[in-house]
Amino acid sequence: MPSRHTVTAFLSGVGVTLATTAAAGAGVSRFMQRRNAAAADLNALLPVHSAWWRDRFDRKGKLLYVAMGDSAAQGIGASSPARSYVGRLSAYMRRQSHTSLRVVNLSVSGSTTWLCRKDQLPKFEKYEPDVVTVAIGANDIIQFNPESFEKNLRVIYGALPSHAIVGDLPAMWIPDREKKLVEANAIVRRVAGEFGLTVAPLYETTRRQGFFRTYRNSAGDLFHPNDRGYRVWASAFEPAIAARLARIAADDAATTHEAREAEAVAAHTAAAAAAPTAGTSSDTPTTDTAGGATTSPTDASADVGGAS
């Protein structure tokens, strides 16, 4: 039979365990309440961010950048839309190109590949952008259907210019979702390769941050990036953006050179046509100032030596 001290120790242990469990439960409850409150605050910002981007649709710029995507492209979680990855890439392009930039952000918060295909793609067709980024598919993962996902991507990617840059899906750190991400990103890379599109390595870039830095890089809802997180997202796109800007600059230089050569040839041709040909004589009649008779140069030379 257990001693009184053994029973007391056992009961004390049970009490501590129950108290710890209760405290842990209360802590989880408070954590979820804060997370839900943060998510509600971010949801309230959806129309604010959307209006911010729409206000910039008609601004002028030498280059045109069009973005498609979901709430990440809208910048939900950032302290301002300008600090989203689309905003950061816009600033990066202005610095790199040393020219003005017009930004058209067609993204819609909550968009899936199907909704992007249905709502954003028809709007995209009226633009001829110099730079295009597409980051879509994260909202497909919860109820992931590989066949539908690929079908929608094929329609979206097939409508893009060959210089478009598409992001694969970011790391999510939840085991079940990570398994789906492997399949989804394999589809992204395969379909993008078939259409000759450049893939920005968003998954690899965010995965390198590790779990704890990803937590620090997340907004209060633990789903969207914060300012630090969007800086990481932008870094995944920047090498491909730099290559695209270099190609644009090279094409502009070649066009300018060809135009100057054409102008030089045209000017030379015009000058040659206007100048008299060397060594030719004129058959234009001349007037004899002494007698008023009109003679040609040939007649004048005959008169000099032929009088009798």
Salt bridges, closest charged atoms under 4 A:
ASP58 OD1 - ARG102 NH2 3.90
ASP119 OD1 - LYS118 NZ 3.23
GLU150 OE2 - ARG154 NH2 3.18
GLU150 OE2 - ARG190 NH1 3.01
ASP168 OD2 - ARG189 NH1 3.19
ASP176 OD2 - LYS180 NZ 3.55
GLU178 OE1 - ARG207 NH1 3.48
GLU194 OE1 - ARG154 NH1 2.72
GLU204 OE2 - ARG208 NH1 3.07
ASP221 OD2 - HIS224 ND1 2.66
ASP227 OD2 - ARG83 NH1 3.29
ASP251 OD1 - ARG247 NH2 2.92
GLU261 OE2 - HIS257 NE2 3.13
